[in-house]
């Protein structure tokens, strides 16, 4: 059911026109590849160094924080890989 109220007009929302000639510039694939390589290197080194320490008696909340960081780095790596392979489109 429509009551005839156009919220976009009331709020002054203006739709952005797409250019027929120029395309939107996305993330730089070459720079994403550099970030990907450095992040992979960092992650592997960090993971190796941490796991060389005695981690058996870590409090559970600290283990959760390490897991959160690892998951965040994995998400970053995945996103950078998407930029390199698909131009950042998800």
Secondary structure, 3 states (H helix, E strand, C coil): CCCCCCHHHHHCCCCCCCCCCCCCCCCCHHHHHHHHHHHHHHHHHHHHHHHCCCCCCCCHHHHHHHHHHHHHHHHHHHHHHHHHHHCCCC
